[in-house]
Amino acid sequence: MTLSLNRRQILRGATMAGGSLALSPLFPAWAESGTAGLNPANGTVSGTNIALSIGHTPFRVGGKTGHAVTVNGTLPGPIIRLKEGQNVRLAVTNALKEDSSIHWHGLLLPFQMDGVPGVSFPGIKPGQTFLYDFPVRQSGTYWYHSHSGLQEAMGMYGAIVIDPAGPDPVAYDREHVILLADWSFMHPHTILRKLKAQGGYFNMQKQTLSGLIKGQDQSAAERRMWAEMRMDPTDISDVTGSTYHYLVNGHDSGANWTGLFTPGERVRLRIINASAMTNFNVRLPGLPMTVVAADGQNVQPVETDEFQIGIAETYDVIVEPKEGRAYGFIAEAIDRSGQVRATLAPQMGLIAPIPALRERPLLTMKDMGMGEMDMSGSADMAGMDHAAMGHDMGAMKMRDPDVAPQVKLGPGVATLSPMPMDRTGERPTGLEKVDHRVLTYKDLKSLAPNPDTRKPSREIDIHLTANMERYMWSFDGEKFSDRTEPIPFRHMERVRVNLINDTMMPHPIHLHGHFFEVVTGNSGHHPLKHTVNVLPGGKVSFDLTADGLGDWAFHCHMMLHMHAGMFRVVTVRHEEAGA
């Protein structure tokens, strides 16, 4: 069906001439508080022909109004609900005064429909309409967002729900989309400029003397060692709760988005992290979650109490609230600089409590790729040469030049991890010490056997590199603006890709147009994902069948990292075409 803004939406979006903006937040019906679940009448769009419009919308949160870039005038945008096996035509009109685009995150489609300006199409010029036309080849929970400039950080995102062609292996009575996001009234280009001037500009949780006295922070010897390396163990998130409002379906904790249930129901939560820069730790205190899908792909059900959702990942969980009371949905930033609370309740008016923020974590030598070494009180770091620390490098150099010969060393590469470890079985950042169950990648097993049982014919290493102090981000020491060559694959070849994180931040790495198998040791049932979060100093391997012909974006989904250079193009060609 075709969408147009109705009179009520237009009136709600109008500004008061000559005065301040007296506005309520603009939500699609599905995202309004008190929704009973998803249905065709509550703000979802579906069918063969769908019209979407990109424009400017004032957005209000926390008593303040700012400027958003939105789809169909709402933040988040409408849910696009499709059916596996159908064909869809999405006519996207750009009402901005700058180029725009929409990328269908996680969808398998012809590369010309992928929506990445300069890679798969030219972009959508102001005043123009682009028709995305493709078959729907999958089912599950996905999302869409701008791939132009930093528009995504300004609110241009929404959810995609695709129903399976046959019976759904997941039984549920009710479903809610939970779309997580971060929002700042500071323009994202201003945020980036401040980070380039001072890498830790937004970190308000640095170690203090009182923290040392209370035993909450590092010892004096450890602090000296980290200072000598020009590194900060509290530098976990570039942009923090000091400037971000954290949102569930466009609502902050005060607005308290509420989703309804009836006690005893199986409720499916389709959880999407649409943040620009925030990885979240997610829990519902007092209510276990059964994970049934990751990145839209079904997994063998696994029960947990908390999980980390990297930027651009999706998780579907089943919860079964037995009592007629309010349950809090808590998404806490991994650096614990802020959080957002939503509520699941049997009726409106019930409000779940907001828990206190937990103690902020500190990075360790393992997060620097130093393995299990105990460095307390010691400044003699194996593998690192303090005397060779070069000011031109901004940090330390490796003794062994053969650690990563493909990495282009220079000012943008501060460190190389001497002992990167497979951390897919470890609790992620900030959840190492909690006293309940925490999901890891190794807990995920695909529901169906992996379709391609061939062993990889070759193996490649890709290093995630940075100079965090100068806010420089890259793959293999080369940022995209350096005119890097594409990463080539032959059509249908089987390749193992090793992602090695040489930085002290997690990186959610996304490959367009493909799913890959995260190598977890669950032979034959490795989880299929399109985005994988690589922990600091860690290593993640995935097996890829290069079945999508064309040119595809491959990047860190922390938006400012991607914008600063952690982006490459993957090209898939027939062998006779010289791939």
N, C-alpha and C positions, 0 to 999 in steps of 0.2 A: 504494500500500500504506500501511498505518497503522503508525506507529512507536510504540514504547514503550521506556522505559529498561530494559535488561536487568539481571540481578542483578550482573554484573561491574561495570557502570557505577555502580550504586548503591553497591557496596562501595568502589570507588575514590573516590567522592565523599563518603564518610562522614568526619566529623571525629572526632578522639580526645577523648573527654569530659574536660574539665578540663585539657587540655594544649594544646600547640601543634599546628598543622596539619601532619601528616606525609603529604604528598600528592605524587603525580606530576601533571604537566600532564594535563588531560583533553582528548584529541584524538579526533575521529572517525577511523575507520579510514583514510579517504582521506588524512588529514593526518599520519598517523604516518610517522616516518622509515623509509625502506627500501621505500616503496610502489613497485610495478612499473608503476603507471598506474591509470587510472580503469576500474572495472568495477562491475557491479551489486552485487557482494558486499562492496565495501570502503567502506561508509559513505555511499553515495549513496542518496537516496530518490527514488522515481519513481512513475508511475502516475496514475490519475485522481483518487484520494482520498489525501491526504497529511495527517498529523497532526503539528503542531509545538507545542512547549511552551516558553514563555518563563519562565525562572526564575533563581535565584541559584546560583552555583557558585564554590567556591574555585579560584583559578588560580595556578599556581606557575611562576615564571621567574627565572633568575639566582639561584637559591638562596633565594628569598623568595616568600612566599605572600600573595596579595591576594584581593579580592572582585571577581567578574565577574558580568555579566548575560549569560546565554547562551541559545542555542536548543538544545533537546533535551540540555542538560547538557554541551555541549562548546564549546570555543573553538579554531578557528572552528566554526560550526554545520555541519550536514550539507550536502553538495552536493545541490541539487535538480536532477534531470536530467529534462528534458521533451522532447517531440517537437513540432516545428512542425505545427500543424493540429489538435492534440488540445485537449480541454477539461480544465482542472484545477480541483479543489476543494481548497483548503488550509484546514484547520480549525486555527486558531491559538488556543491557550489561554494566558491570562495568569495565571501562578502568582505574580506579584509582588504586593506590597502597594500598588502605584502603577499608574497607567494605563500602557499600552504600545501598541505597534503594530508592524507590519512593512510596509515599503515595498519594492516589487519594482523595483529600480533599473534603468531603461532599458527596461522592458517596456511595450508598447503595449496598453492595456487600458481598460475603462470607468473613468471618473474615480472612481466610487464604490468601486472596488477598489484604488485607488492607495496607500492606507494612510497618509495625512497627517492627523493629528488637527486638527480645526478648519477644514480645507479640503475634504477629500473624504469624511471620515467622523468620528464622534465620538471614535474611539479605542477601545481594549479595556479595560474596567474590570477591576479585580482579581477573579480567580476566574471571569471570563467567557470564552467562546469566540466568536470571530468567524470566519465562513466567507467566505473569498475565493474567488470563483467566476468564472472568465473563460476565454475561448479564447486559445490560444497562437498568436500571429500572426507569429512571427519565429523566427529561429535565431541562435545565437552564444553569446558569453560575457557573462554579466551577474552581478549579485549582489543580495543583499537585506540590509536592515539596519533597525534601529529608527528611527522618526522622532519619538520621544517623548523630551523632555528631552535628556539627554546619555548615554542608554543605549548608543548606538553606540560611544562612546569607551570603554565599559566591557566591550566584547567581543561585543556583540550584532550579528553579521554572518555571512554565509556566501555561498557561490558558487551561481550558477545556470548550468547548461550546457544549451543547447537544440539538439538535433540537427535538421538540415534535413529537410524532407519528402522532397526528392529527393536526388540525388547531391551530396556535399559537394565544392565546387570545390577544396578544400584536401586534398591527399594527405598522409597521415601514417601511421606505423606504431604510434605510442604517444603518449599524451597525459598531461600533468600539469597540475593547477591549482596556480598559485603565487599565494597570497593574501597580500599585503603589509599590515602593520598597524603601528601604534605603540601602546605600552602603558605606562601610568604607574601606580605605586602611589599617587600623589597623586590624590585624587578630582577629576574634571574641574571641578566647581564651585569647588573650592579653587584649581585652576589659573586659572580665569577671574577669580576674586577677586584673585589676585596680579597678573595682567596689568592689571586695571583700576587697581590701586594704582600699578603701575610697568610701563609698556609693554614694557621690555626686561628684565624680571625674569629670564628664562631664558637670556638671551644671555650666554654665558661666553666669547665670542670677540671682544670689543671690541678696538679698536686699542691698541697699547702703544708705549712709547718704544723698546723693542728692535725692534719691527716697523718703526718709522720709520727707525732706524739701519740695519737690514738691507735697507731698500728694499722691504719686503713690503707696507707699508701706505701710506696717503696722505701727501703732503707736508704740512708744517706749514701752508702757505697753504690747501691744500684742507681740512684739518681745521678751520681757523678758519671757513671758509665754511660747511661743513656744520654746525658748532656754532651758527653764527649763525642757521641755519634750523631749529635744534632737531631735526636729523635725524642718523641714525647709518647709515653705509654698510654696517655689519655686521648690521643688523637685517633679516635675510632670512627667518627663520622665527620665529614667535611662541613656539612651544614646541619645545624642542631636545633633543638627546641628553643634556643635563644631567639630564633627568628621564625621558626616554622610553627604553624598550627597544624596539628595532626587530625585527619578527618576520616570518618566512616560515612560513605555515601553523601559527602559534602557537609556533614555535621561534625562539630567539635564536641568535646565532652559535655559542655554546658547545654548544647542543643539536644544531646542524648538521643541519637537515632534509636528507635525502638522497632523491633520486628516481633510480630505476634506468633504464638503457638498455642496449641491445646495440650495439656499434660498427657504424656504417653505417646505422643507422635514421634515419628522419625523425621527430623528436620534436616534438610540438606542445606549447608552453607557453602555457597560458591565464592571463595575468598580470592580476591585479586589485589596484588600490590601494584597500584598505578602511580606510586610515588616517583618523584624526580630523583631523590637522593637518599631515601630512608629505607633501610632494612628493618623489619619489625619482628619482635618476638610476640607470638599470639597465644593467648590462653583464655579459657572460660572457667574461672575458679569454681570448683565444686561440680564441674560438668566435663567428664571425659569426652574426647573427640576421637572418632574413628575416621582415619584418612582413607578415602576411597578413590581419589584421583589426584594426579600431579601434572600440572601443565596440560590439563584437558584429557590426559590419558589414564585409563583405569588402572588401578593398582590393587594388589591383594589387600583387603582391609587390614589396617594396623591401628591399634588403639594407642593414644598418647595423651599427655596432659598439656604439652606445649610444643610449639615448633617455631622455627625461624622461617620467614618468608622473604626471600630476596626480592629486590626490585624486579618487576616484570614476571615473576612467577605466579602461578595460580595453584591453589589447593582446594579440593572439595572434601568436606568432612560431614559426617553424620553425627548429630547430637540427639539424645533422647531425654529431654527434661521430664522428670516424673512428677515434680512438685509444681503447684500453682503459684510460683513466686518468680521474682526477677533474677535473671542470671546476667552477670556482666561479661561482655565481650571486650577483652583488653588487648590492645595492640601497643606495645611499648617499644620505642626506638631502641636499637641495640646498644647505644651509648648511654641509655637511661636519662637522656636530657629532657624527655617528655613522653607523653602517651595519649591515647584517646580511648575513651570508654563508650561503648554502645550497650544496649540492653535487649535481651530476649525476655519476653514477658507474656503471660496469658491475657493481659488486658492493658490498655493505656493507663497511665498514672502511676504504675509501679516503676521504681528507679533502682537500678543496681548500684551498689557502692563503688566509689573510685578508690582503688588501693593506693597506698603510698608507693612512690617510685622506689625501686630496689636499688641497692648500692651499685654505683657505676663500676664497670669492670676496668681492669688494667691489662694492657697487652704484655706479653711475655716474650722470652727469647724464641719460643716456638713460633710466634707470630712473625718473627724475623727470618724464619726458615732455618733456625739453629737447632732443630730437633728437640730432644729431651734434656739438653744440658742444664744443669743447675748453675746459674750464673750469680747467685746471691753473693755479694761481697767480693766478686772477682771481676777484674777488668781485663783479664787475659783471655780474649775471645778467640777460640779456635777458628781458623779459616779466614780471620779478618786481620788486617794489618793497620793498626792505628797510626803508625808512623807514615804510612803511605796515604793517609787521608788527604785528599787533594781539595783545595778550596774551589778549584775550577769544576770539580765534580759535585760540589755541594755536600759531599758525605764521604763514604769509605769505598775503597777499591778492593777487589778480590785478589788474593795471592795467585790463584790458579787461573790463567787466562783461558783455559780450555773448558771452564764450567759451562759456558754458553757461547760458543764461537759465533753463532748467528746473530747475537745481540749487538747492535750498533752502539758502542759505548760513547758517552758524551755527557753534556750537562743534564740531559733528561733522564739519565740512569744513575740513581744514587746508590742502589744496592742490587746485588744478585744473591738469591737465597742459596747458601752453600749446601744445605741439606733439606730441600723441600720434601714434605711428607704427604702421603695420601691421608687426608683428614676427613674422608667421606663417612667414616664411622665415628667421628668425634662430635660431641656437642658443640654447636656453633657459638660464636662470640656472645658473651653475656649470659650464657646458660650453662656454663661449666659446673657451677656449684649449686644449682637449685635442687631441692630435695624431692622432685617428682620426675616422671617420665618425660623425656625429650626426644623428639623425632630426629633421626639422622638419615642421610641419603641411603646408607646401607640397610635401613629398615624398609626401604621401598622396593617392592618386587612387582614387575608388570603382571597384570592379571592374565593376559594371554602370553604364550611363548614368544620370544623375540623372533621376528619374521625372517631375518637374514642370519644364518648360522655360519657363514663363511668367516674364517680368520682374516684379520686385516692383512692386506698385501704390503703395506708400508706403514711407517709411524713417523709423525712429525711433532716437534716441540714448538710451542708458542709461549713466549714469556710475556707476562703482564708486568710492564716496567713503568717506573715513575721517578721523579724527584718531587716528593711531597712538599718539601720546603718551598720550592719554586712553583708548585702546582703545574707540573708537566707530566702528562700521561701518554702512554704509547703501548704498542705491541712490539716486542723485540727491539726496543730502543728507537723505533721510528714512528712518528705521529703521522696521521693520514695526510696532513697538509704537505708533508715532505715528498709527495707524489710517489707513494709506495706502490710496488707492483702487486697485483691481485694474488691471492693464494689459490693456486690452480688444482683442480681435481678433474679426473676423467669420469665421464658419466658412468654411474653404477659401480665405480670402484669402491672398495672397502678399505677405510683408512682409520688408524687409531691416532687421535689427536690428544697430546698431553698439554694441558694448560698449567703453567708454572707461575705462581704468584710471587713475584720478587718485591712486592710492596707489603705494607703493614695494614692494609685495609682489605675487606672482602670485596670481590668484584663479581657481580652477576653478569655472566657472559652469554650473549644471545646470538644465535645463528638463524638468519631468516630462511624461510622456505623449506626447512628440514626438521625432522626429529632425529636425535641421536641417542645412543644407549650409554648411560653413565655407568662406567665400569666399577661395580661395587662388590664383586665376588659372588653375586647371585646369578650364577651361570645359567644362561638361557632365559632368565627373567630380569635382566637389567632394566631399570626404569627408563622409559622413553621421555625425553625432555627437549624443550627448545631453548631453555635458559638454565644455566647451572651457576650456583654461587661458589666461587673459589675462595676458601678461607685464607687469611693472611699467612704468608710463608708456606702455603700448602700447594698441593698438586692434585688436579682432577684429570682423569683420562676418560675420553668417550670414543666409542666406535661409531663411525659415520658411514652410511651407505649414500653416496652422492647421487641421489636419484632425481634431483631438481635441476634441470638444464637452465642455464642463464647466469646472471650476475646477482649476487646476494650480499646484503650487508651483514657484517660480523663485528660485534662491538660490545663494549661494556655498557650496561643499561643504567649505570649512574650517569645521568644526563650530562653533567658538567665534565666528567671524565671523557665521555664520548666526544663532546664538543671540543675538548682540549686536545684530542688526538688519539684516544684509545678506540680506533675504528679501522677496519680493513674491508676490502671487498673480496669475497670468495667467488670464483668463477668455475662453473661446471660445464664442460664441453665434451662432445664426442671425441674419441681418440683420434679419428681421422682429421678433426678440426685443429689438431695441434695443442690440445690441452696439456 
